[in-house]
Amino acid sequence: MKQVLCMVIALGAVQLASAAGGDERFLAGREAARAGDLARLHQLAGQRDGDPLDAYIDYWALSVRLARKDDVDADLAAFTAREEGTLLAERARNDWIRAAARAQRWDLVLRESAMLRQPDQEMNCWTLQARFNQGDPHALKDAEAQWDSTAEPGEACTPVIAAVAVSKSEDAIWQRARRLVDARRYGAAAATVATLPPPGAPATAVSEALDKPLRWLSKNLGINNRTQREITVLALARLAQTDYSGAAARVEALGTSLSPGDRAWLSGVLGWQAARGNQPEALAWYRAAGSAPLSEESRAWQVRAALRNNAWGEVRRAIEAMPPSQRKQPEWIYWYGRALLETKRVAQGREELERIADTPSFYGMLAGEELGRPFVAPRGAKPPSRSEIAKVESDVSIRRSLALFRLDGRVDGVREWNWAMRGADDRTLLAAAELARREQLYDRAIYSADRTQTEHDYGLRYLVPHFDKVEPATKRWGLDVFWVYGLIRQESRFVTAARSSAGAQGLMQVMPGTATYVAKKLGVPYSRGQAYDMDTNIMLGTAYLKMVLDKLDGNPALASAAYNAGPGRIPRWKASSPMEGAVFAETIPLSETRDYVKKVLANSVAYAAVLTGKPQSLKQRLGIIQPAGTLGYDAAELNTMPSGDGANPP
């Protein structure tokens, strides 16, 4: 027995040494890659011992060689073959295709792009370029999606769009310029116009008009030809984005100098901007727009303007005018169903609402309530078995992900985990979620559990880590613990070291300035950096929530909006008469805050349903939003308060 025990201890020591060696090798390789030290990477690669992260060293070495423009085709082919199906093979192929495209090696681009498992927009555009250059007659038609898109094209897609532009009419080019101005892509709008003959002639004027629209309009009062008319329309649309009233006055002053079509399109633009500012004349502008082509965002605001005016017939008609891809989104299914109910088309309205009812989303919950079914968490799926969890653990991407998380490589760890979850069935997703929970990777547990299609475990979707710390803080301030958990789930997914691009920190994503403000109000000592301490973060975050809740009618929808966008904005988002909470949430002008409030409130309902086992009402939590100024809070004081997470600073 003594001899066996010594052998076991020795074997354990060897395994620990091997693991430590793998970790140290990976960390050294990461530093060598950052420094471009190819010799060191080759040295480390020669020490591989089967560690799951050894392939990263090979990948980094190939990346350095690609950057040096070495001949690495054979080595990349061997690496991608060896790693086929993994995230690293995909990343290596992306790098290889990018380098080959820049060298105009179109045959290689076509060969390797066909092997990609998850091509993104950039890779699709490199492939289209290759097809153009190889004489593919169908490439131009397949590139239409890039022409229609208003997203930033990047290096790969710009030549594709330029190739499509050659085949377009003057009308199509000016129409695309309008769509791009709608999307605030002013440089792209000018570049599109530059494709008109003679080359580049109107582009300079377009750039000037979009850069300083008021000055351009003041200098160009007459409309003498099509080019001047089109640029005037673009300048007015651009001005409306920053000075709605000024643009509206100029559109009225131009009168019949504008064509009926131009005037109708500009009416839609003005309706959009008026709706975003909660201006009462928004619907009148939309009515004047008639059947003019509107962007999807403008159509969404047409519905929102009608909602704020309680104009259910116009809500219905505006949604019916949406393109099918937009109309099938849950929010428009819900509001269309509501509009049908409100206009006495009950059977049809209920049929619409049934399409999304009872799902754990903001509008799924509301749809269920409209049908008389408050939200109930479904019965949990059968827990994953040991063999199911073991199968997930054996996946190379999961093994790499866990190792990367252990080595503070969160970004790559998340990528590897998400790659492993592509196309996973429900049993695999549940097993992965349980594994992540055990590893205290709560964000990955939620990510995996959220993706199941028919078998659900809401206990994994709505985890309650750190309950011993969160629950006492909510009791201290008299807050709803389900709401606080709903907010934390949205803010950080329980990643205690989370830091946003704006600088928000920790579990509740508290901004440094907000932390200082709250600590001063509470009279507690605080120094920069303490916001990462879990107890401090929860104390400051919940105290701030209590402050804004008390100052904003005790309404969690308003307080959630304030946490994200700052309390000073909230009175401006109210209406002149009482408004249902769902309409308030839908008509928040800031898209990030609008999405945030919906998700926090839906999370709150789900947490309450899971933890109490009782049916829950989202409508009750949303409440009725009282008009601005009716409850006597101090607007000046609200304006001095910071936002909680700094996502949309006031």
N, C-alpha and C positions, 0 to 999 in steps of 0.2 A: 504493500500500500504506500509505503514511504517513497519507493522508487517511482510508482505511478504518479503520486502527487508532485514529485519533483519534475517529472516530464510535462505534466499539465501546466505547472507554473512556468517552466521554460518555454513551452509553446506559446503561452499567453504573452510572455515577454517579447518573443519574436514577432508576434502579431502586432503588439503595440508599437514596437520599433518600426515595423513596416508601415503602419498607418501614419506614424509621426513622420517617417521619411517621405511618404507620399504628400502629406500636407506641406512639409517644408519645401519639397520639390515644386509643388504647384505655386506656392507663394513666391519662390525665387524666380520661377518662370514668368509669373505675372509682372514682376519688376523688370525682368530682362526684356519682355515684350514692350513695356512702356518705354524702355531706353533704346529699343531697336537693336539689342545685343544678340545678334544671331549666333555667335560662337557659344555664348552661355546657354542659349536655348538648345543648341545641338548637344552640348555637354549634358544638360539635364535630360534630354530625350534619350540619351544613351543609358541612363540610369533607371529607366522605367521598370516597374515590377508588377504590372497588372493593376495598379491603382486606377479607379474609374476616371480620375481627372488627368491621367497621363496624356490623353488625346488632346487636351487643351494646349499642352506644350508643343505638340506637333502642329496644331492649327496655328498657333502664334508664330512659329518658325516659318510656315508657309506664307502667312500674312506679311511678315517682314520681307520675305523674298519677293512677293508680289509687288510690294511698294517699291522695291529696288528695280523692278522690271526684269528680274531674272527669268530664265526659262524654267518654269516649274510645272509644265503641263503633265509630264509623266508622274511627278510626285503628287500633284493634285488629283490626278486620275486614280492613283493607288490609294490615297487618303479617303477620297469620297467612296470608293468601292469598299474599303475596309469599314468605313463608318456609315454605310448606306442605311438610310432610314432614321438617322439621328439628327439632332439639331445642328451638330457641328458639321455634318455633311452638307446640310442646307446652307449654313453660313459660308462654308468654303466655296460652294457652288455660286452663291451670290457674289462673293468677292471675285471669283474667277470670271464670271460672266461680265461683271462691271469692267474688269481690266481688259478682257477680250473685246468688248464693245468699243472702248476708248481707242484700242488699237485697230479697230475696224476688221476684226477677225469674225465675220458674221457667221461663217459655217460653225465655228466653235460655240458661238452664242446660241444658235439654234439647237445644236446637239445637247448642250448642257441644260438649257432652259426647259427642254422636254423632260428632264429628270427631276425638276423641282417639285416638292410636295405641296408647298404653300407659297406660290409666287405672289409678290406684292405689286403695287402699281409701278414701281421703278422697274422691276424685272419684266413686267408685261410690256413696258415701253421699249426696253432694250430689245425684246423679242420682236416687237413691231418694226423697230428700225432695221433689224436683221432681215426681216421679211421684205421690207421695202427694197433694201439693197440687193436682195437675192431675186427680185422681180416677181414676188408673189402677187398675183392679180387680186386676191381677196384681202390683202392687208389694209387697203384704204377703208374698206367697209368696216373691218374690225376695229379700226382706229376711231370710229365715230364717237365712241364712248368718251374718249379723251377730249374731243372737241366739245362735247356737251358738258363735261365736268367743269366746275369752277374752282376745284381744288388747286393748290400750288403744284405745278407740273414737275418742277425739278429738272435737272440736267438731262435725264433720259427722255422725258415726255415732251420737252419743248420742241425738238425737231419733228416729232410725230404730229403735233398740233400744226406746226408750220406746213407740213406736207399735206395735211387735210385742207388747210386754208386755201391752197392753190385751186382746189376744186370747188370752192364755195362762191356763191354769188355775193354781190355788194350788200344786198339785204341781209343775208346770213351773217356777214362779218359785222355789220352794225348791230344786229341783234345780239350776237355774242358779246360785243363790247358792253351793251346794256346789262347783260347778265353778270358780267364781271364787275361792273360798277356796283350793282346790287350787292355783290359778295365782297365789296371793298378791295378788289384786286385791281387797283388803278394802273399799275405798271403793265399788267397783263392785258388790260383793255387797250392801252396805247399800242402795245406790241401787236395786238390783233388788227387794229386799224392800220398799222404800218404795212400790212400785206396788200392793201389796196393800191392800185396804180394811180399816178406814178409812185414808185416805191417810196414809202416813208413820208409822202407829202403831208397828209393830215396828222401824222402821229405827234409831231412837235406841238401842234395846236391842242390836241387832245391832252397831252401831258400837262400843258399850261392850264387848261381848263379844269383838269381834275386836281391839280396841285393847289390852285387858288381860284376856285370857281366864282366867287363874288367879284374879284377883280376882272376876270375874263369876261363875265357877263356885262359888267359896267362898260368895258371897252368895246364890246361887240353887240350893239343894240339892235342892229338890223339882221334879217335872215334873207340872204340873197341867193343861196343855192343849197343843194342837198347837204353838202359837207358841213356848211355853217349851221344848218338846222340840226343835223345829227349831233354836232359838238355842243350846241346849245342845250339839247335835251340831256346829254350826258352831264353837262355842267350843272343843270338844274337838279338832276338826280343826286349828284354829289353834294350840292349845297343843302339839299333836304336832310342829309344825314347829320349835319351839324347845326343847321339853322332852318328848321321846318317852317317857321312863320315867314322868314324871308323868302324861301323858295316858293311857298304858296302864293305870296303876294306877286312875285315875278311871273309865275304861271298865269295868274289872273290878268296881269298887265299885258302879257303877250297876246292874249285873246286868240283871234283867228290867224295870227302869224304862225301858230302851230297847227299842224294838220290834225284832224279829228283823232287819228290813231295815236299820234304823239301825245296829244292832250289826255287821251284815255289812259295811256301807259303812265304818264306822269301823275295822273290822279291816283292810280294804284300805288305809286311810290309814296305820294303824300299821305294816302290812307295808311300805309304801312308805318311811316314815321309818326303820324298822329296817334296811331294805336299804341305804339311803343311808349309814347309819352302820356297815355291815358287821356288823350284829348277827345272831347265829346263829338267833334266833327269828323272823326275817323270814318264812321260808317257812310257819311255823306260822300266823302271822297271815293270810297270803294264803290258806291252806287254809280258815281260818275265814271268810274273805270269800265263799267260794263263787262264786256267779254275780252278786254285787253289781256295779253299774256302776262301772268304774274309769276314771280319766283315762288318756290315752295314755302319759303319763309314768309313772304308777303301773304300768301293764302292762309297760312297758319294764323297770322295776325288779323286777317279779316274775320276768322272765326272768333278770335279772342275779343275783338272789338264788339262783335254781335253779342257775345256772352255778357260782357260788362253792361250792355244796354238791354239785356234780357230780351233780345230780339231772336226768338227761337226759330222763326221761319227763315231768317237770314243765316243763322247757324247751319241749318239743314242745307240750304242752297249753296252756301260757301263750301261745305264739305263735299257735296255732290260734284262741285266743279274741280275738285282736286284730282291730280293724276292717280291712277290705281295704286301705285307704289306708296304714295303718301297716305291715301285714304285708308289703307289697311293697317296703319299704325294704331296701337291700342288707344291713344288719347282721342283720335278722331272717330274710332269705332264707338267709344263711350259717348262722346258728345253728340254723335249722330243719333245713337240710340236715345239719348236724353231728349234731343230735339224732336224726334219722332213721337216720343211719349208726350212731350209738352204741346205738340200740335195735333194731339188726339189720334195718332196712328199707333195705337197701343200694341197690337199684335206684332207689327213690323219692328217697333222699337224694342220689344222684349227679345225678339229673335236676334237683333243686332247685339244686344247686351249679353246674351248667352254665349256669344262667340269668345268673350274674354272673361266671363264671370268666374269668380272664386280663385283666380290665380293670385300669387302673393306679390302683386304689383299694385301701384296706386290706383290705376283705373280698373284692374281686375277686381279689387276689393270694392270699389265704388259700384261697379256693375252688379256684383253680387248683392249688395245692399239694395239697389234699385229693384232687384227681383225678390226682395224679402229674405235674403240670406246673409246675415252678418258673417264675417270671416271666421272660419274654423280651420285650425291646422289639421291637415290630413293625417290619417293613421300612419305611423312610421313604417318604413320598409324593414324587411328582415335585416338584422345587423350583418355586416360582412363577416364571412368565416375566416378562420386562420389561413386557409389555403388561398382565399381571394386576396387577403392582405399580403401574403407571402409572394403572390404573383406580381402585385404592384411593386413590392420591394425589390424584386429581381429585375425590373425594367431599368435599362442602363441610364435613361434620362432621369428617372427618379433617384437612382443611386448618385448620379452626378449632382442633382439638385440638392439632396440632403448634405452632400459633402460641401457644396458651395455655400449653403446657408451656414454651415458650421465654421467656414473660413471667412465669414463676413463678405461673401460674394452674392449679395441679395439680388442684384439685377440679373446676373446670369442664372442664379438659382431659380428665380421666377420664370425666366425663359425656358429653362429645362423642364420645369414642372408643367408649364402650360403646353409645351410641345408633347409631353407624354399624355396629356389629356385630350389631344386632338382625336375626335372620332371615337372616344371611349364610350362603352356602353354603361348603363346605369350601375351595374354591379361593380364595375371597375372604378367608376367615379366615387361611389360610396366607400369602397375600400381605400381609395386614395385619400378621401376626406378624413376617414378614421385614422389612417396612418399620420396624416398631417396634424390632426388634433393631438395625437400622442406625442408628436415631436414638438408641440407647441407652436406650430406654423399655422396660426389660426387663419391668416389671410388665404393660404392655399387650401385649407379645409373648407372655408366658405366658397372659394372659387370652384372647387370640385363639386361640392354638394349642390351648388346653385345650378349646375349644368344638367342634372338628371331630367329625363323626359317623362317617365311614368312611375318609377319608384323613387320616393322622396323620403329624406330624413331631415325634418325641420329642426331637430335638435342639433344637427351639424350645420345646417344653413344659418341658424341663429344661435350661435355659441354665446356663452356668458362667462368668458374668462374674467378673472380678478373680481369675482362677485363680492368677496370679503372686503374689498376696498371700494368698489363702486357703490354698493347698496348702502353702506353707512353714510357716504357723502350725500346720496340722494335724500336720505332721511333727515340729515342735518338741515338741508335747505328746503325740505318739503316738496321735492321734485318727484315726478313719475319715473320710476326706475326703468320702465320699458321705453320711455321716450329717450332717456339718457343713453341706454344701450343702443337704441336705433340710431342715435346721432354718432356714437363712437364707431359703430359698424360702418357708417358711411364715411366718417372722417379718416380712420386709420386702419380699419379691418383688424384692430387690436395689435398692430405693430407698434411696440412701445418706443422704438427708435425712429419712427417715421418723421420725416422732415419734408415739408412742401417746398415748391420752388419759391413761394412767397416768404418762407422762413418759419411757417407754423411748425410747432414741435410736439412730439409725444402722442400719447393715446388719444387725447382730445384735440390735438392740433392747435395748441394755444400759441398765438403770436407773442413775441417777446414784449412788445408794447402793451398788449392786453394783459399779460401776466403782471407786469409792473403796475398797471392801472388797478387791477383787482386786488393785488397784494396791498397797495396803498389804501384802498377803500376798506379792506379788512383789518388793516393795522398789523399785518404780519411781515416779518423780515423776508426779503426775497433778493436773490442775486441772479444775474444772467446765467443761463445754463441749467438752473434748477427745474425748468419746465420738463426736462427729460426724466426727472425723478417721478415715478409713477404716482406716489401719494400726493406730491405737490401738484402734478399735472391734473389729477382728478379733482383735487380741492379747488384749484383755480378755475378749471373749466366748468364745474358744476356751480360754483359761486357766481360766475359770469352769467350762466344760463338763468339762474334765479334773478339776477339783476334785470336782465332784459325781459324776462317773463313778467315780472312785476310792473315794468314800465310799458308793456305792450298788451294790455287787456287780459293778461293771464292766458293768452292764446298760444299754444305750442307751435302753430304754423307761423305766426308772426315772429315768435322768438327764434325759431329755426332759421327763418329768413334773415333775421338780425345777426345771428351767429355767423352766417356766411357773408353777408353783404354790408353789415353795419346797421345799427338801429336808426340812424338819421334818415335813411331812405324810406323806411317803412310807412310813415304817414303819407308820403307822396304816392304810394302804391295803393292806397285805399280809394274807395269810391265816395260819392256824395250821399249814398244811401246804403243801408245794410246789404251785404253781399255774402253769398255762401262761400265757405272756405275753399271748396274745390275750384270755384271760379277765380278766387284770389290767387291760388297757387298756379293756375293755368296762365294767368295774365301778368305774372311777375316779369318785368322787362328784361332782366338779366337771365340769359339762358342757363348759365351755370347755377345760379341761385334757384331758378324755377325747378330744375332737375333735382337739385339738392333737397329742397323742401319736400317734394313728392317722395323721394326715397327715404328720407328720415322718418316721415309720418307713416309710410307703408311699413318700414322696419319696425316702428313702435307697435303697430297693430299686430304684426307677426309675432314679435316677442311676447306681447300680452297673451296672444292665443296659445303659443307654445308653453309658456310658463304657468298659465292659470288653467289651461284646458277648457276655457269657456269661449263662447262666441264674442267677437269684438267688432265695434263700430268705428270705421274710419271717419264717417261723417260727424260723429260726435266729437272726435278729437279735433277735426277741422273747425267745427263750430260756425258761427255767423260772424263775419268781420264787420265791426261797427265802423261808421263813417269817421273820417279823420276829424280830430278836434272834439269829439263828443265825450271823451273820457278825461279830458283835462290834463294830459301829461305834458310835460315841458319839452317842446320841440327843440329848444336851444340846448337843453341838457342831452337829449338823444344825439344831437349832432356832435357833441364832444366825446361820446363813447366810441371806443374802437370796435371793430368787428372781432368775433371770436377767433376765426381761423385765417383771416386775412386774404381769403380767396378773391374777394371783390372789395378792396378797401374803399371807404367812403371818400 
